Amino acid sequence: MSATAVHSLWTTAAEPISKIPAPKIEYGQLSPTLIVVGAALVGILVEAFVPRKSRYYAQVFVSAVALCAAFAAVVALAADGYGTTKAHIAAMGAIAVDGPSLFLQGTILLAGLLALFTFAERRLDPEAHGNRVDSFAAQAAAVPGSDTEKAAVKAGFTTTEVFPLLLFAVAGMLVFPSANDLLTLFVALEVFSLPLYLMCALARRKRLMSQEAAVKYFLLGAFASAFTLFGIALLYGYAGSVSYATIAQVVDGRVANIDPALANTTGNDALLLIGAAMVVMGLLFKVGAVPFHMWTPDVYQGAPTPVTGFMAAATKVAAFGALLRLLYVVLPGMRWDWRPVMWGVAIITMLGGAIVAITQTDIKRLLAYSSIAHAGFILAGVIATSKDGVSSVLFYLAAYSFVTIGAFAVVTLVRDAGGEATHLSKWAGLGRRSPLVAAVFAVFLLAFAGIPLTSGFAGKFAVFKAAAEGGAAPLVVIGVISSAIAAFFYIRVIVLMFFSEPKPEGPTVAVPSPLTMAAIGVGVAVTLVLGVAPQYFLNLASQAGVFVR
Amino acid sequence: MNAENLIALLIAAPLLGAAVLLVGGRRLDGVGHWIGTLLSTTSFVFGVILFADLLGKNPEHRTLMQHLYTWVPVAGFQADVTFRLDQLSMTFVLLITGVGSLIHLYSVGYMEHDERRRRFFGYLNLFLAAMLLLVLADNYLLLYVGWEGVGLASYLLIGFWQHKPSAATAAKKAFIVNRVGDMGLSIAIMLMFATFGTFAFGPVFAHATGASEGKLTAIGLMLLLAACGKSAQVPLQSWLGDAMEGPTPVSALIHAATMVTAGVYLIVRSGAIFNAAPDAQLVVTVVGAVTLLFGAIVGCAKDDIKKALAGSTMSQIGYMILAAGLGPIGYVFAIMHLVTHGFFKAGLFLGAGSVMHGMNDEVDMRKYGGLRTYMPVTFITFGLGYLAIIGFPGLSGFFSKDKIIEAAFAKGGTEGWILGTCALVGAAITAFYMTRVMLMTFFGEKRWQPDEHGHEPHPHESPKVMTIPMIVLAVGSVFAGGFFSIGDRFLHWLEPITGHSEGNSPLSAAAVTGATMVCLIIGVGIAYLQYGRRPVPAVAPRGSLLTRAARRDLLQDDFNHVVLVRGGEHLTRSLVYVDHTLVDGVVNGTAAGFGGLSGRLRKLQNGYARSYAVSMFGGAALLVAATLLMRAV
């Protein structure tokens, strides 16, 4: 250190500042995400400044308007051709605006809207001290069973923070499948994960179980995030960049210009393989693939049911979107390495989910294992590595998310003195007592099982067809076998509802507000429309099935 | 209005009738039978208009087509709803709607006291619509629709008096036996589609000669199976006798004049296929010859007037099938006999119905006798039908049956001799059993007794609404054959469609006619000696072995029971055994296996986040290892 360079002990002369180029942000193309984030921030302000009595209405209004506006923005972008001809990479290479992005964002926003309806439901729980309450704890910070909690209940508090949390989660999910570099991917992952952890802990009933679920989810999620982050670091070491395009170029052997600092590691295949496996592992955790699925049943069971529905639907959509982009855009060059591995994951996921579901006795855990099996089916489509594979997965995700939200919404209706009656034995004879609710649930179960004339069949058919054409016929065979196993427990619930004698002390079916009715109604309608006339939507998914590089 | 646009109306009229009568409910009880008769007659009028139109055209241009719509528009599999009206289907249209309308009229009187008369007419109209669809269809798939439709109508009408267990059983039997035949037709259609890529008449017939003979023989045999079912030919003949449980007008229309002849239509229509498959044709002639003898023998032994006539129907259709199997030598005569038979057999059945009507629904001929004075119109019309069926010179049956016998000889070779002889013997037996029926019913002493309630029947002539159709049919029975044969009118009419060849008969036409006359006289003579000269015993004598077998329909039901029912039961039982032990074992075993596996795997889910983390860690390690391994190999 030469004396001339020292002005004082504390400062040093800077190099002349070269101009930092101003980032070029395409606000229009990012508008869906920006609207939702903005609304979430408004939601926080609402929490701070709007009187307690009006907060619920203000929050529901802000959230609904934001989700609708964001969906409209997605539709406008798609109509403008951003899904096809004008697809490109926005925000300095961070966000891809293309067909899969827009399709999945649309799906997530609609799923979010339906989830919002179930979040806002306030007629199912009996009124507490004259106040209408929703599924969420009166005061999250109050220790379960404590006097503080009782006071909060008595004061009629409600956790209206769930609405901004929902919007933040949606915002993260919107970015997740469209992230075009690994850092954006990771940030989005955390942005949508943290609100979910929180919301899991907010159940009004069975609060200990809910908090346990949240802690497990958080711990395991953090664990998985660590893997992802480590994988990202390794990939950076491999390619000298976190940008998808650059990594893909290095994988393909088209190295642009190597950063001298990373000359020793660039192109080192061990880094690529390990790094890729670890990033993929983080995503497999989010979709709930075996053996990273173990959080699913516990969390699905413990979380407030509206949150479970939202999580089961939207998280899966976002995570599969991200997985698709990673495998199809970043790693197509090493597909001969990851395909066999993903084969294995898909097989054990399909079989594992279906088999363990057989012996479940709780409807929410049953649906959790069902979602694991479905993750396996979707993986089969992912493995196809073809345009049909992408579009079939897109279609499947759209179909699946509506069925899921609808099914969990029905679960919120069946109640006894302890809240939701989720034990299967209590559902015996439901079809005699409430034929409509049971019939609606049966439609969802049949869709899960993939029975024709429901969206589940169209989705499964598309996915298996793509997989078979992609050379994964054995996978399809196992998929069909798993479907057969899975059909057993779906049909068993139907048999239980319609062909068993109702129990005298059985649960009652609460009459929901139009909000939940709308969520269920839309779920049934979409399930049937996609089942009876899937062609338009298959075409849509097919048009949207091309990633921008 | 173009004539071809009328074709659909032929079917639409009775179909409308069926819909109105069956949907209309009790409101229409008072007028339902007239609605049915009116719409049936409407269809007949359309038929006559179209007939006049066809007559005005050149013989080569007498085919009208009406395309309604495309039924199944799938690439490579196109089924059109198209109707073809040519000389062959025109003949059937006139027969079906003409005889059908007469029988509708007759039923107005016959079913007068039945409280479900409206429904009866609805079914009759449904039958007409289906039968017209069958003969007007321009492709085999549409024909199949009509084929099933007449089967349904036949089932509904045989079992019309469903309160009688015998009627319900008979309906079921007819339906089940017909299913065997229907299966033949559906297989034939599939074979056709596989061979020709289409099942429309035009292309199939045009390409028939191009296909291999083996395939054509298979198609032909399957079509024959279908014909056997619908037309009660051996070996699927067993249902027709029982079908007489239906009301007599049904027996006259469906089980004598029209539906049972659908098999003949099918074979003649598919002539192009059979012409190119001589083996199949040979089987057709054998079936025809066997059935004509079978039916005739059964007819000799029955004391139930309707069952005797049913045996006769079977036998006469045997003649038609025989003729149809002879190829171009016989097609025209098969159809000609079909039409004349339509007249006289419908007339005979209506006569039998009239007798039953006057005799408190008694069907046992041993309890008739001397009825000619009580019901003169019935006697005369029945007598004319009788003379026509035995082939009395100058009457309808004489012309048409004689031609078939000639054609059988004209087949040539040993086959020709055998078939011709069978046909001749059949003629003798026909003369015998019909004379028997005639004598037992209308001649001799009265043999009826008071029934268990002490009511003695008071035979009386039927009302005009019943006798008029009988008279019209009797006129047809007398003159139709002569009208068709003089100047070979019928031959020239049908020839453009079916083709015709004379064959080379070893016997002259006169010799055949002479032989037929001799057979006729022998048959009538024996019957007269046995039933005219001696009193008829009121209780049937034990009879010879053959007689007893014939009374039991030549053991057809015993055969079916032993071979098919028992065999089927054994097969079912073994299948059930396999199902219970093997299939269920595998299924239950699999289910139990998965259940056990599920229970074990479930234990892994122990609720501890640390175990979950370990599982994730292990999974991640595996994932990384597997990815590295894939690169290594």
Interface residues (C-beta under 8 A of the other chain):
Chain A: V215 K216 L219 L220 F223 A224 F227 D269 A270 L273 I274 A276 A277 M278 V280 M281 L284 F285 V290 P291 F292 M294 W295 P297 D298 W336 D337 W338 P340 V341 G344 V345 G352 I355 V356 A357 I358 T359 Q360 I485 F488
Chain B: A591 F594 G595 L597 S598 G599 L601 R602 L604 Q605 G607 A609 S611 Y612 A613 S615 M616 F617 G618 G619 A620 L622 L623 V624 A626 T627 L628 M630 R631
